């Protein structure tokens, strides 16, 4: 069964960096768009970043542009979210998601992704 495994979350201070990783051992990885979503307590799950199957195209929510970078390694079946200059408002559970597609259309709706991980918690203190 396809599944994704996130790691790298933790408790950090504002201004610090964290690197989240997502492994997809059973996935035909290079055939999938990969994305990160996050969900803060009491809020809806929201799009953070996505990257196309080749790694050539990416998309970010406005509030993380210039601070977060998504990348992928198709040889290792992993996608990474490098998060710099973290802010308290980045505090959330972060989820890795996948959608099978060879196009460079990068959806931002959670409904368009059908493979999900269990999430990793990120807490940023002020």
MARBA-844303 format. One line per 8 residues: number of its first residue (from 1); their letters; for each residue z, y, x of N, C-alpha, C, CB. Coordinates in Angstrom, 1 decimal, m for minus. Each point is the difference from the previous one (the first is absolute). Glycine has a CB too. Layout:
N
NUM) A) Z,Y,X,Z,Y,X,Z,Y,X,Z,Y,X ~ ... $
//
This chain:
126
1) XXXXXXXX) 0.0,m1.2,0.9,0.0,1.2,m0.9,0.0,1.2,0.9,1.2,m1.2,m1.9 ~ m2.0,2.2,1.5,m0.1,1.2,0.8,1.3,0.8,m0.2,m2.5,0.1,m0.2 ~ 3.0,0.4,1.3,1.1,0.9,m0.1,0.1,0.9,1.3,1.3,m1.7,m1.4 ~ m0.6,2.8,1.3,0.1,1.0,1.0,1.5,0.1,0.4,m2.1,1.2,m0.8 ~ 2.3,m1.0,2.1,1.4,0.1,0.5,0.2,1.3,0.7,0.2,m2.5,0.1 ~ 0.6,3.4,m0.6,0.2,1.3,0.7,1.3,m0.1,0.9,m1.0,1.2,m2.0 ~ 0.9,m0.4,3.0,1.2,0.1,0.9,0.0,1.4,0.6,m0.1,m2.5,0.5 ~ 1.3,2.9,0.1,0.0,1.2,0.8,0.8,1.1,m0.7,m2.1,m0.6,0.9 $
9) XXXXXXXX) 2.6,0.4,m2.1,0.8,1.0,m0.7,1.3,0.2,0.7,m1.2,m0.5,m2.1 ~ 1.9,1.6,1.6,1.4,0.2,0.6,0.5,1.4,m0.4,m0.5,m1.5,1.9 ~ 1.6,1.8,m1.3,0.7,1.3,m0.3,m0.2,0.9,1.3,1.7,m1.1,m1.5 ~ m2.3,2.3,1.2,m0.3,0.9,1.1,0.4,1.4,m0.4,m1.9,m1.4,0.8 ~ 1.9,2.3,0.1,0.3,1.4,m0.3,m1.3,0.8,m0.2,2.1,m0.1,1.3 ~ m2.0,1.2,m2.0,m1.2,0.9,m0.2,m0.6,0.3,1.4,1.0,0.9,m2.2 ~ m2.3,m0.9,2.2,m0.7,0.3,1.3,m0.3,m1.3,0.8,1.1,2.2,0.0 ~ m0.5,m3.3,m0.3,m0.2,m1.2,0.8,m1.3,m0.7,m0.4,2.5,m0.3,0.2 $
17) XXXXXXXX) m2.8,m0.8,0.4,m1.2,m0.7,m0.2,0.4,m1.5,m0.4,m1.4,1.5,1.5 ~ 0.5,m2.1,m2.3,0.1,m1.4,m0.3,m1.4,m0.6,0.0,2.2,0.3,m1.3 ~ m2.2,m1.6,1.6,m1.3,m0.7,0.0,0.1,m1.2,m0.9,m0.6,0.8,2.3 ~ m0.1,m0.8,m3.4,0.0,m1.1,m1.0,m1.1,m0.9,0.3,1.1,1.4,m1.7 ~ m0.9,m2.7,1.6,m1.1,m1.0,0.2,m0.1,m0.9,m1.2,0.4,0.1,2.5 ~ m1.6,m0.6,m2.8,m0.2,m0.9,m1.1,m0.9,m1.2,0.5,0.2,1.9,m1.7 ~ 0.3,m3.1,1.6,m0.7,m1.1,0.4,m0.6,m0.8,m1.2,1.5,m0.2,2.1 ~ m2.7,m0.3,m1.9,m0.6,m0.7,m1.1,m0.6,m1.3,0.5,m0.6,2.2,m1.1 $
25) XXXXXXXX) 1.4,m3.2,1.4,m0.4,m1.2,0.7,m1.0,m0.8,m0.8,2.1,0.0,1.1 ~ m2.1,0.0,m2.4,m0.9,m0.9,m0.8,m1.2,0.7,m0.5,1.9,m1.3,m0.6 ~ m2.0,2.7,0.8,m1.0,0.8,m0.6,m1.3,m0.1,0.9,1.7,1.5,m1.1 ~ m2.8,m1.5,0.4,m1.3,0.3,0.7,0.0,1.4,0.3,m1.3,m1.9,m1.1 ~ 2.1,2.3,2.1,0.4,1.4,0.2,m1.1,1.0,0.1,1.9,m0.9,1.1 ~ m2.9,0.6,m0.4,m1.1,1.0,0.3,m0.8,0.3,m1.3,m0.1,m0.8,2.4 ~ 0.3,0.0,m3.5,m0.7,0.2,m1.2,0.8,0.9,m1.0,m1.1,m2.2,0.3 ~ 2.2,2.7,0.2,0.9,0.8,m0.9,0.2,1.4,0.4,1.1,m2.1,m0.5 $
33) XXXXXXXX) m1.0,3.0,m0.5,0.6,1.3,0.2,1.5,m0.2,0.1,m1.9,1.2,m1.2 ~ 2.6,m0.5,2.1,1.4,m0.1,0.1,0.6,1.4,m0.3,m0.2,m1.9,1.7 ~ 1.4,1.9,m2.3,0.6,1.3,m0.4,1.5,m0.1,0.1,m1.9,0.4,m1.5 ~ 2.5,0.7,1.5,1.4,0.2,m0.1,0.4,0.8,m1.2,0.2,m0.2,2.5 ~ 0.8,m0.3,m3.2,0.5,0.8,m1.1,1.5,0.1,0.2,m1.7,m0.8,m1.6 ~ 2.4,1.7,0.9,1.4,0.2,0.1,0.6,0.3,m1.3,m0.2,0.8,2.3 ~ 1.5,m1.2,m2.5,0.7,0.2,m1.2,1.4,0.5,0.3,m1.4,m1.8,m1.2 ~ 1.7,3.0,0.8,1.3,0.5,0.1,0.9,m0.4,m1.2,m0.9,2.0,1.4 $
41) XXXXXXXX) 2.2,m2.0,m1.3,0.8,m0.4,m1.1,m0.3,0.9,m1.2,1.8,m0.7,1.6 ~ m2.0,0.1,m2.8,m0.2,0.7,m1.2,m1.4,0.6,m0.2,2.4,0.4,0.0 ~ m3.3,m0.7,1.0,m1.3,0.6,m0.1,m1.1,m1.1,0.0,0.8,2.0,1.2 ~ m2.0,m1.6,m1.6,m1.2,m0.9,0.0,m0.4,m0.3,1.4,m0.7,0.9,m2.2 ~ 0.1,m2.1,2.3,m0.6,m0.4,1.3,m1.2,0.9,0.3,0.8,m2.4,m0.2 ~ m0.9,3.0,1.4,m1.1,1.0,0.3,m0.7,m0.4,1.2,1.3,1.7,m1.1 ~ m2.6,m1.3,1.1,m0.9,m0.3,1.1,0.4,0.8,1.2,m1.9,m0.5,m1.6 ~ 1.8,m0.1,2.8,0.3,0.6,1.3,m1.2,0.1,0.8,2.4,m0.8,m0.1 $
49) XXXXXXXX) m3.0,m0.3,0.4,m1.2,0.0,0.9,m0.8,m1.3,m0.2,1.2,1.4,1.7 ~ m2.5,m1.4,m1.4,m0.8,m1.1,m0.1,m1.0,0.0,1.1,0.3,m0.1,m2.5 ~ m0.9,m1.1,2.9,m0.9,m0.1,1.0,m1.1,m1.1,m0.4,1.7,0.7,1.8 ~ m2.9,m0.4,m1.5,m1.1,m0.9,m0.4,0.0,m1.3,0.9,m1.3,2.0,m1.0 ~ 0.4,m2.9,0.6,0.0,m1.3,0.7,m0.2,0.1,1.5,m0.8,m1.0,m2.2 ~ m0.1,2.0,2.6,m0.4,0.1,1.4,1.0,0.9,0.8,m2.3,m0.3,m0.8 ~ 3.1,1.1,0.1,0.9,0.9,0.7,m0.6,1.3,0.2,1.0,m1.9,1.1 ~ m2.2,2.1,m1.5,m0.8,1.3,0.3,0.4,1.1,m1.0,m1.8,m1.3,1.0 $
57) XXXXXXXX) 2.3,0.9,m2.2,0.3,1.0,m1.0,1.4,m0.1,m0.5,m2.4,0.0,m0.7 ~ 3.1,1.1,0.5,1.3,0.0,m0.5,0.3,1.2,m0.9,0.7,m1.1,2.1 ~ 0.4,1.0,m2.9,0.3,1.0,m0.9,1.5,0.1,m0.1,m2.1,m0.4,m1.4 ~ 2.6,1.6,1.2,1.5,0.3,0.0,0.3,0.9,m1.2,0.1,m0.3,2.5 ~ 1.2,0.1,m3.0,0.5,1.0,m1.0,0.2,1.3,0.8,1.0,m1.8,m1.5 ~ m1.1,2.9,0.8,0.1,1.3,0.7,1.3,0.2,0.8,m1.5,0.9,m1.8 ~ 2.6,m1.4,1.2,1.3,0.3,0.6,0.2,m0.7,1.3,0.9,0.3,m2.3 ~ m1.7,m1.3,2.7,0.2,m0.7,1.2,m1.1,0.2,1.0,1.2,m1.7,m1.2 $
65) XXXXXXXX) m2.3,2.5,0.8,m1.1,0.3,0.9,0.5,0.7,1.3,m1.5,0.1,m2.0 ~ 1.1,m0.6,3.1,0.4,0.6,1.3,1.3,m0.6,0.5,m1.1,2.1,m0.7 ~ 1.8,m2.8,m0.1,1.3,m0.7,0.5,m0.1,m1.5,0.0,1.2,1.9,m0.9 ~ m2.0,m2.5,0.0,m0.1,m1.4,m0.1,m1.4,m0.4,0.5,1.7,m0.1,m1.9 ~ m1.8,m1.1,2.5,m1.3,m0.6,0.4,0.0,m1.4,m0.4,m0.2,1.6,1.9 ~ m0.9,m2.0,m2.6,m0.2,m1.4,m0.3,m1.0,m0.6,0.9,0.6,0.4,m2.4 ~ m0.4,m1.6,2.9,m0.9,m0.7,0.8,0.0,m1.5,m0.2,0.3,1.8,1.8 ~ m1.3,m2.5,m1.4,0.0,m1.5,m0.2,m0.6,m0.7,1.2,m0.2,0.4,m2.5 $
73) XXXXXXXX) 0.6,m1.6,2.6,m0.5,m0.9,1.1,m0.5,m1.3,m0.7,1.7,1.0,1.7 ~ m2.9,m1.1,m1.9,m0.6,m1.1,m0.7,0.1,m1.3,0.7,m1.6,1.5,m1.0 ~ 1.8,m1.5,2.3,0.2,m1.2,0.8,1.4,m0.6,m0.2,m1.7,0.9,1.7 ~ 2.6,0.0,m2.0,1.4,m0.4,m0.2,0.4,0.0,m1.4,0.5,0.9,2.2 ~ m1.4,m0.6,m3.2,0.4,0.1,m1.4,1.2,0.9,m0.3,m1.0,m2.3,m0.2 ~ 1.0,3.4,0.8,1.1,1.0,m0.2,m0.5,1.4,m0.3,1.4,m1.5,1.5 ~ m0.6,2.2,m2.2,m0.2,1.4,m0.3,1.3,0.7,0.3,m1.8,m0.4,m1.8 ~ 1.6,1.6,2.4,1.2,0.8,0.5,0.0,1.3,m0.6,0.0,m1.3,2.1 $
81) XXXXXXXX) 1.2,1.8,m2.4,0.1,1.4,m0.5,1.0,0.7,1.0,m0.4,m0.6,m2.4 ~ m0.2,1.5,3.2,0.8,0.8,1.0,0.5,1.2,m0.7,m1.3,m0.9,2.0 ~ 2.6,1.1,m2.1,0.5,1.1,m0.7,0.8,0.9,0.9,0.2,m1.3,m2.1 ~ m0.7,2.5,2.3,0.7,1.0,0.9,0.5,1.2,m0.8,m1.5,m0.7,1.8 ~ 2.4,1.4,m1.2,0.6,1.2,m0.6,0.5,m0.3,m1.4,m1.5,1.5,1.3 ~ 2.3,m2.6,m1.4,0.4,m0.4,m1.3,0.9,1.0,m0.7,m0.1,m2.3,0.8 ~ 0.1,2.3,m2.1,0.7,1.0,m0.8,0.9,m0.8,m1.0,m1.8,1.8,0.2 ~ 2.9,m1.2,m0.7,0.8,m0.8,m1.0,m0.8,m0.4,m1.2,2.0,1.3,0.8 $
89) XXXXXXXX) m3.0,m0.5,m1.2,m0.8,m0.4,m1.1,m0.9,m1.1,0.2,0.1,2.3,m0.7 ~ m0.2,m2.8,1.9,m0.8,m1.2,0.3,0.9,m1.3,m0.3,m1.3,1.3,1.8 ~ 2.5,m1.1,m2.1,0.9,m1.2,m0.3,m0.5,m0.7,m1.2,1.9,1.2,1.0 ~ m2.1,m2.5,m0.8,m0.6,m0.9,m1.1,m0.1,m1.4,0.6,m1.3,1.9,m1.0 ~ 1.0,m2.8,0.0,m0.4,m1.3,0.4,m1.5,0.0,0.2,1.9,m1.1,m1.3 ~ m2.4,0.6,2.4,m1.4,0.1,0.4,m0.6,m1.4,m0.2,0.4,1.9,1.6 ~ m1.6,m1.9,m2.3,m0.7,m1.3,m0.3,m1.4,0.0,0.6,1.4,m0.1,m2.1 ~ m1.7,m1.0,2.6,m1.4,m0.3,0.5,m0.8,m0.6,m1.2,0.8,m0.3,2.4 $
97) XXXXXXXX) m2.0,0.7,m2.5,m0.9,m0.5,m1.1,m1.4,m0.3,0.5,1.4,1.3,m1.7 ~ m2.1,m2.2,1.0,m1.3,m0.3,0.4,m1.0,m0.2,m1.2,1.0,m1.2,2.0 ~ m2.2,1.6,m1.7,m1.1,m0.1,m1.0,m1.2,m0.5,0.7,1.0,1.9,m1.5 ~ m1.6,m2.9,0.9,m1.2,m0.6,0.7,m1.2,0.9,m0.3,0.9,m2.3,m0.3 ~ m1.5,2.8,1.4,m1.1,1.0,m0.1,m0.6,0.2,1.3,1.0,1.1,m2.0 ~ m2.4,m1.0,2.1,m0.7,0.4,1.2,m0.5,1.4,m0.1,m0.6,m2.4,0.3 ~ 0.9,3.1,m1.3,m0.4,1.4,m0.1,1.0,0.9,0.6,m1.2,m0.5,m2.1 ~ 0.8,1.8,2.3,1.0,1.0,0.5,0.7,0.8,m1.1,m1.5,0.1,2.1 $
105) XXXXXXXX) 1.4,m0.6,m3.3,0.7,0.6,m1.1,1.5,m0.4,0.1,m2.1,0.0,m1.5 ~ 3.0,0.9,1.6,1.4,m0.3,0.2,0.8,0.5,m1.2,m0.3,0.2,2.5 ~ 0.6,m1.2,m3.3,0.8,0.4,m1.3,1.4,0.5,0.4,m1.4,m1.7,m1.3 ~ 1.9,2.6,0.4,1.3,0.5,0.2,0.9,m0.5,m1.2,m0.8,2.0,1.2 ~ 0.3,m2.7,m2.1,0.8,m0.6,m1.1,0.5,m1.4,0.3,m1.4,1.4,m1.6 ~ 2.7,m1.6,1.3,0.6,m1.3,0.3,m0.7,m1.1,m0.8,2.2,1.1,0.6 ~ m2.8,m0.7,m1.7,m0.6,m1.0,m0.9,m1.2,m0.7,0.7,0.8,1.3,m2.0 ~ m1.4,m0.6,3.0,m1.2,m0.6,0.6,0.3,m0.9,1.2,m1.2,2.1,m0.8 $
113) XXXXXXXX) 2.4,m2.3,1.0,0.4,m0.9,1.1,0.6,m1.3,m0.6,0.3,2.0,1.7 ~ m0.7,m3.1,m1.2,0.5,m1.3,m0.7,0.8,m0.9,1.0,m2.0,0.2,m1.5 ~ 2.3,0.2,2.7,0.8,m0.7,0.9,1.1,0.9,0.5,m1.9,m1.6,0.7 ~ 3.1,1.2,m0.8,1.1,0.9,0.4,1.1,m0.7,0.8,m0.4,1.3,m2.1 ~ 1.1,m0.5,2.9,1.1,m0.5,0.8,1.3,0.3,m0.8,m1.2,0.3,2.2 ~ 2.3,m0.7,m1.6,1.3,0.2,m0.7,0.6,1.3,0.3,0.4,m2.4,0.2 ~ m0.9,3.1,0.8,0.5,1.4,0.3,1.0,0.0,1.2,m0.3,0.5,m2.4 ~ 0.4,0.7,3.0,1.0,0.2,1.1,0.5,1.4,m0.3,m1.2,m1.5,1.7 $
121) XXXXXX) 2.5,1.6,m1.5,0.7,1.3,m0.3,0.0,0.9,1.1,1.5,m1.2,m1.6 ~ m1.8,2.5,1.3,0.0,1.1,0.9,1.0,1.0,m0.5,m2.4,m0.4,0.8 ~ 3.4,0.8,0.0,0.9,1.0,m0.4,0.1,1.1,1.1,1.3,m1.6,m1.3 ~ m1.6,2.8,0.9,0.0,1.2,0.9,1.1,0.9,m0.4,m2.5,m0.2,0.4 ~ 3.5,0.3,0.5,1.1,0.9,m0.2,m0.3,1.4,0.5,1.6,m2.0,0.1 ~ m0.9,3.0,m0.7,m0.3,1.4,0.3,1.0,0.4,1.1,m0.9,0.5,m2.3 $
//
